[in-house]
Amino acid sequence: MTTTKSSSSPMGRGFFLSSLRRQLSGVIVVFIILFTAIVVPWLVEIPSHYYDGSYESNITDYFLRMFADGIYRDGVISNLTAVFLGSAAFACAVSAARYLHSMKMTDLYHSLPIRREKLLLINSAVSMLVVLGPFLLIYAGVILWQVIAYGRFGWLGSWYWSFAIMDFMTVAIMVFVIYTLTTLTAVCVGTTFDAIAISGTAGFAPPLICLIAGGIWETTTYGAVASYDYLMRISPFLFFFERGTGISYDSSVYYTRYDYGSIATLFGVWLIIGIAMGALAVYCYRRRKSELAEQTQPHGVLQTAMKCFAAYCGSAFFLLAFQDHPLPVKIIVILLASTGIGLIAELIFSRGIRAVSKNIKVLGLSGAVLSILFVALCLDLFGFESGVPPAQSVESVAISYRGRFAGEVGPDVTSYYSGPAYAYSASQYTNVPSLSGPGSIDIVLDVHKSIIADDKDGKNSQSYSHGYMNYLSIEYALKNGRTVTRRYTDVTRETWARLAALETQPDFIANNHPVFWMDAFREKGILKIDATIESAAGNEPKPLTLTRYESEALLDAVKADMLALTKEAIFEGEPVKGYLSLTFWVSPEGNVASDQHLTGTIITLTESYRSTLSLLESYGQAELLTPRPEGIAEVRMTDCIPMLYSETRVTMASSGDYSYRLADEYIDDSYNVFTITDPDEISSLIQNGRSSILVSEEIAQSVLTMQFVGEDGQMLATQFVRLEDIPERIRSEVSAYLNEQYALMKPGAPSGYYDPGYKPYAVAEADAVYTA
C-alpha cells in the first residue's frame, strides 16, 4: 500500500490551481447555463423597463411584482436553478472522487507530498468554486443591475434584500450537503457505479421509506393517519423546496412573505448535517485502504443497507398488488418479494452470485422483520385502533363534521399579517373546528368509541361510501401537549346521527360560523360590515344603511340568537322569515380603496331569531322581509333522497346542494320535478318553507326541496317543505313518487340508488341517539 507524504503549502496551492484549471470547462458550462436561465429572461424584458416618470404609482406596483422573486424573473426559474446546481454538485463530487476508484490513479495521488484530508478538502473547494462561483458572479451582477437601474426609485425595499440573502444561502447549503453526501459515499466504496447508485438512492431513500411505511400503516390500521408534510425535509436532494413552506402573498405590497425563522432552522440543521458528513468523509478517507479501488464490497455496510432498502420497496410493491388477499398470503408475499428483490440488488452490487449464499440470510431476516411488523399492524398488537384518550386528558378536539355549517368558510379567516392593509392568505382557511367544551368532547369521544365498536362488528364495511361526504377526521389535543389523530371512511349512519348532537353545543356553533370570528377586528376598530336583507322568497334584496354601532349591534344579536337555538328548531327547521346577508371587511383607514374582503355569510332568519328581528324592526327595516309573491313565477320541488347516501347531518336548504336538481337542463328520468304556478299556492309555500332538516329516512319520505323562480327565470331561495304543506291537489302524486324513490333503496330493488350493503336503521333508535 502506498501512503501519502507530508505536504507543504506551495504543493497545496499548486494542486488547487491545477485542479481548478482542469475544471475550467465546467465553470464555463455552469456560467452559460445560469446566464441563459437567469439573465436572458431579464434582457427580454428590457424594453418594458423604460421609466419616463409618468404614472408613478402604477409603475411602482409593476416593479414590486417584478422583483418579488429577487434576481429571478419568476419562481419557476428559481426552482429550476436549484435543480441544476444540485445536479452539478452531484456530478462534481463523482468526478472529483473518480481517482478513488482506480488503482493507478489512487497510487499516483497518494504518492504526492500532500496529506489525504488536505487533498479531499482541496477537491471540495474546487468543486464548490466550480458550482457556486458562476452563481455568485451572476447573482451579484443581477443585483447590481437592479439596484442601479431601479433602486434609486425606492422600489427595492428590505423585503428584496431578505429574499436575496435567503435565496443564495439556501442554494449554497443545498449544494454543500449534496456534495458532502456524494463524497462520503465515494470514499466508502470502491467503484464509481457504487458511488452513484448508493448516494443517489440515499438521497431519496428517507422520504420513500416514510411514504411506504405511512401507506402500509394507513392500509392495515383502521383510522391511522400518516403525515407526509415533512417528507421533503428529510431528503438531502429535496429539502431545498421546503423553503416555500409558510409562504403568503401580501396583496397590499405585491410581494411574497416568507417565514424566515423556520427556513433558517431547517437549513441550519442541514448545514450541521453537511458538516458532519464532510468530517466523517475526512475520517473515513484517512483510514481508507488504497486496495479498495476497483473492488466491489458484497459485505459493505452501505451496500447491505441498499439491498435491504430494495427488499423493503419490493415487498411493499407486491403487497400492494396482493392487498385484497388474506393475511397468510400477504405474509408469504412479503417474504418472497423481499428476498427476491433483495437478491436482484445483490447481483447488481456484487457483480455475480459469489456472495449470495452469505447475504441471503440478511435478506431473509429483513423479510421476516417486515412480516412481523405487518402482522403486528394488522392485528393491532400496538393497540392503536382501539386507543381512545380519556376525557380528563383531552384539552380540545378538532372534528371535520360541520353539520349545517358545511357551506361556510373555516375559522382561520381571521389569521392575517400586520401589513398596511391587513392582507391575509386564502390558503389559511380550514374546515375543521376546534371544540373545547366538556359536552362537545364527550360527544366526540362517544362517537369515536362507537366507530371502533362498529369496525369490530363489521358494520363499517356495510356503510354506503360517498367520497368525502362519508369521511370523518378527529384530532385530539391532549393536556400533555401531544396530539392524537384519527381518520375514518365508511362511517355508519348511526355514527353520523350521534354527531348531530353537536349542533346545539355553543362551542360548535361559535367555531363554525363567521359571525363569531370578528371580535379581533372589532377590538382594533377596523371591522366594516355590509348588510343586506331579503324576503323569504329571496326576491328584491335590499342593502341596509347602518352605522358602525348599529351593524355591530346587529352582529351581537345574530350571535345571541344562534346560541339560543333549540334542538327542535335546528333538527326540524322553522318557517323562514327572510335572509340576512353579512359581508365582512377589514377597513383600517376607512378608505374603500384599501378595504380587504374577509368573508360573507347568509343567515336564514326564523322565528327563533327574536333579537335579530326585533333589532331590524327598531331600525325600521322589518318591512323589507315581507315577501312579494307576485315576483315569483313558479316554485319547483323534488325529493331529498340523495342526501341519504352520504351522511346523517343537519342540512341547510340554502347550501346550494339541491339547486342543480331543480334546474331545467338537469332534469332527466331518474327523478321528477313538480312545478307550482298558482299565485295562492305560491304564497302558501312561501309561508311554510323550512330552513333546515336533520336527514333521516323518515324525513326523506315526507320532505321535499323547493326553489323559487323569479319572473326573469332567476333561481332564488331554496328551502325545504313538508309533504303536508304542499298543495293538496298534488299531494298524493308527490307522496307516491317519494315512496317509489325510497323503495329503490330497499333490498331487491332492480335499479337506482340501492346498495346491497346498506341496511336501514330504526328511526326510533336514531331519535334516542339525538336526545342523548
Summary of the structure (lengths in Angstrom):
residues: 772
radius of gyration: 34.1
end to end distance: 83.0
largest distance: 108.5
contacts: 2426
relative contact order: 0.06
helix: 59%
strand: 13%
